[in-house]
Every structure is written in C-alpha cells, then in structure tokens.
Amino acid sequence: MTPARPPGRPGRPARRAAVPGPLIAALLLPAAVACGSDGGDGDSDGGGSVTLTVLAAASLTDVFTEAGEVYEEAHPGVTVRFSFAGSQELAAQVTQGAPADVLVTADTRTMADVADETAEPEIIARNELVIVTPPGNPADVTSLADLADPGLRLVLAAPEVPAGRYGQRILDAQGLEVTPDSQEPNVRAVLGKVELGEADAGLVYVTDATAAGDDVRAVPIPAGQNIVADYPAAALNGSDHPERAQEFVDWLAPPEVRALLPDAGFRSP
C-alpha cells in the first residue's frame, strides 16, 4: 500500500505516526467480527484478491496510511491504495470518471457536489484549524490578528480547498484582511512551506500540526473563533467492488476504530 506523496513536500517521505498496540487490537476486532468465524479470505464481490482505491483528503495522509495497514491485516486478500490530494481535486477526479472505490473529503460541501456519484456519506471525523509557524516562531505570531501584518510571509490553502474556505471564514469573522504570499492546492503544501521556512505562518488543520511535531510551532485559535470541519466518507457508485467499498466505509464508523483519530489530532463525530 503506497500512498501518493502530498504535493508541496518533494523528496520527503510521509510521516507515519505510530499506532499503539492496544489500539491496533481494538481496530482489528470489529473487522474480525464482521468477517465471521470461517476465516475466509474471499472477496464478497465475487472472490479473489481486491485492490480498493480510496481518494482521501490530504490532511488524512498520516492517520489513513496507518489505518489502511490495519485494515489489510484484518481483511486478507484486500489491498488498500490511497490517493491523497485536496478535496476539490478528488471530487474533480470522481466527476471525470477516475477509477476509484471510496471518497473521503475534508468538508460536506465537496461531498455534496458529487452526491450523484456516491452512496450515503458517513461523517467519520472532525477537525479544526490552527496557526503554524516555523520552530521558534521568528515572526512572533500569537493570534489571528497577527496574520494581517503586511510584513508577514503568510501562506494559506487556496479558496477552493476546504481548509482555504474555512480559513477565510475565520478571518472574515474577525474582520481581518490578509494578503497571503501564496495560496496552495492543499493543506499539506501549506504545512510544507512553513516547515521549510518559506513562510512565517500558515493556517492548517490541528492534525497537520500534530503530524509535523517539532518541525513547526502551533498557535491555537480560540474555540469561539475557530470552525469545526466535518469529514464525510462514502462508497462510490462507480466502484468495481461496491460491497468491499461500503465495507471499508462501515469499518471507519465504529467507536473502536474512531479511537485512532484523537491520537492524530482529530475529533470523533
């Protein structure tokens, strides 16, 4: 299972946050129960091995890479292949007929735009935004108001990206006018520029800051000024393995599986 490298971070492998041993056991349990006691490894869509292609928002890169490995261990014969990108890019791929089985976006709006192409979505996680700066916070950014400083090198996700829309809503609500030095195609590209010191600050998800660890400093946004992002998942109507695709979406739903999310910085629904 080899995820696509997030744009904006050339030459760097994706981080892999370790999944605690007891949590792996909890993740495996629902799948084992669902598979029954016969131990069969056949494909419910007709037998044999199956490769599921999951189009997932870039901010899910770390947690889904780990979750996919756990899913494969619990489902012999199934390989999960992820394609991570901005939600708007993934939706475009779906409408253009790209072969895939599951779609997971970082907002309900993007999922609604492709409603004719999916089964009923399920909210699997929630997220929030945070300000990130390079280590040491050289520009001394302490609040949203500091992002309006014309001398600040600010990078944001593009307006068509969920993180970009969320960020603009947050800034507008505070009456702040900002001039970003760049607007990136996905939130991981924003994170990459801050990590490399090419920007003094950026707006990313809490999960991205968690994955970056000491490579960035996180400046929290007060709850009253922040926005909660819903992450829906849905099987695609055009999937060659519709039962397996829905099974993967269902596997993301039980509380035991969702226990993985807080460790990555997500909130459970």
N, C-alpha and C positions, 0 to 999 in steps of 0.2 A: 504494500500500500504506500504509494509515493505521492504526497500532496504537491500541488503546484507551488513554486516559490512565490511568496507575496511580492507584488511589484514594489519597486522603490527600495529594495534591500538586496541589490545584486551581490552575489558572491558570499552571502551569509546563509548558513543553514537555519531552518526554522527552529525556534526553541522548543524544547519538549519538557513540559512541567511534569514531574513525576506523580504518578497516581499511587496513593498509599495502598499497601497490601490489603487491609480490611475492606477498603473501598472497592478494590477490584472484585473481591468476593461478592460484595453486595451488588455490583454491576452484573456479575455473571448469573446471579440467582434468578432474576426474572426471566432471562432468556432460557435457562435450563428448564424452568418450569414450563415455559411456553412450548419447548421442544418435546416435552413428554418424556417417558421413560424408555422409549425404544432405542434411543441413541442414534437414530437415523441421521444421515447427513445429506439426504437427497434434497433437491430443490422443489419447494411446494408449487412452483410454476411448471413443473414437468420433469424434474430430476436433473442430476449432474451439477457441475460447478457453475457458480454465478458470480459475475462482477457487477456490483452496484456502483453507479456513478452518482455522487452526491455533490450538487452545486451548493456551496456554503459561503456565507458572508466572511470576509477576510478576518474579522475580529474573532471568528471561531477557530482559527487555524490551530492554536495550541491544544485547546480542550478537545476538539474533534479528532485531531491526529491520535491522541491517546485513546479516546472513546472508540475510535474505529478499530484499533488493535484489540481492545477488549471484546468488541462485537464479533470480530473474526474468530477469536478464541472460543466464543460461545456458539458460533454458527459454522462448523466445519463445512468447507466447500464454498463459502461465501467470501469474496474479496471486496472490500470497500475502497473505492478510488475517489478521492476528494479533488474538487477543483475550487480553489478559494479565490475570490475576487470581490469587488464592490457589488452590492446587491443589485444596482441598476445594470451592471454588466451581465450578471447572471440572468436577470429577467429578460434581457435582450437575447441571450443565448436560447432561452426557452421559447420565446416567440419566433425565433428563426429556425426552430426545429432541431437544435443540437441534441444529440442522443444523450439522455440522462434519465435518472430514476427518481431522485428526490431533490427538492429545492428548500433551502433554509436561508431566510433573509433577516436583515437587522431591523426591519420595520414591517408593520402590517400593510402600509400603503403600497409598497413594492409588490408584496404578495397579492394584494387585491388587484393590481394591474394585470396579473396573469391568472386571474381566477378561473377563466375558461380552460386553462391548461393543467389545473391541479385538482386533486381531491380536497376534502375539507381540511384546512390548516389546523395545526395544534400549536399553541404557544408553549415553547419548551424552556425559555429562559428570558430574563430581563437584565438590562444593563444601564449604566449611567455614564455621563461624560466626566472627564477630569482634565485639568490643565497639566501638561507635562513640560518640563524644561530639561536642559542638559544637566548632568550632575553638578552640584554646587550652585545651580540657579544663578548664573553670572549676571542676568539682567534684573535680578531681584523681583521676580513676578510673584505676587502674593494674593492676587484676586483677579476677577474678571475685568475690573476697571483698568488694570494694568495692560490689558491686551489692546486698549485703544491708544496707547502711546505710539505716536507716529515713528519714533526711532526704533521700535521693537521689530525684530525679524519674526514675523508670525506666519505660521503655516496652518492651513485648515483643509478639511476634506471639501471637495467640490460640491456645489449646491445640489446636484442631482444625486449625490451619495447620501444615504440616511444619516451618517454622522455629520455631514455638512449641513443638512437641513436641521438636525437637532441643535447643532452649534449656533446656527443663525437665529433660531427661535430663542435660544438662551440669551444671546447678545441683544436681540431686538427687545426682549422683555426688560432688559436693564437699560435700554436707551443708549446702547454703546454702538458707535460707528467705528469699524475697524477696516484696515486695508492690508489684507494678507499678502505676503511676498509670493506665495504660490498657493494654488488650490489643487489638491491631489486626487487621483482617481479612486483611492480607497484609504481607509483609516490607517492601515499598516504602512502606507507610504508616508503619511504624516509622521507617524512614530519614527520611521527610519531617518527622516531629515533631522528630527530633534536629537536622536541618538548620535548622529554623525556631527552634530554641532553646526549644522547648516541653518538652523533656526533657533531663536531664543525661547520660543514657546509654541505650543500647538494644542489643539483640542482633540483628545482621543477618548476611547472608552476606558473605564476603570480596568477592564480585563487586559487591555493592551499595556497599560502601565504596570499591571501585576506581572505580565509575562516579561516585560523589559527588566524588571528587577532594579539593580543598581545602575543600569545604563541610563536611567532618567530619574528625575525627581518629580513626584506627583504633588500637585497643589489642588486640594479638594475644592469642589464647588458646593456651596451650602445647599442643603436639600431644597430649600424654598426657591432657589434659583436654577435648580437642575431639572432635567427631563428624564423620565424613565422610558427606555426603549424596549419594546416587545420583540421577541424573536420567534416568528412562526415557522413551522416545518410542515411540508406537505409532499405526498407522493405525486409524481407527475403522471398525467393521463397517458402520455406517450411512452411510458416505460415499457421495456420489453419483459420486465419481471414485476408486474403490478403487485402481486401478493408479497413478494420479498421487499419491495419498496415500502409498502404500507407497514410491513412488519418492522422495518428499521425505524420508521417514524413512531410507531407504537412503542418501540423499545426505549425511545428517548423520553417517554412520558411518565413512567412510574417514579414515585419518590426516591426509590433506591438508586435509580440511575441519575436523577437530578441532584443527588448528593455530591456528585462530581463538580457541579457548577460553582458552588461557593469557593472552592479551593482555587478556581481560576479567576475569581472576582465577579462572577455572575450572580444574579439574584434568582432564586427559584420563583416560578409563577405563583 
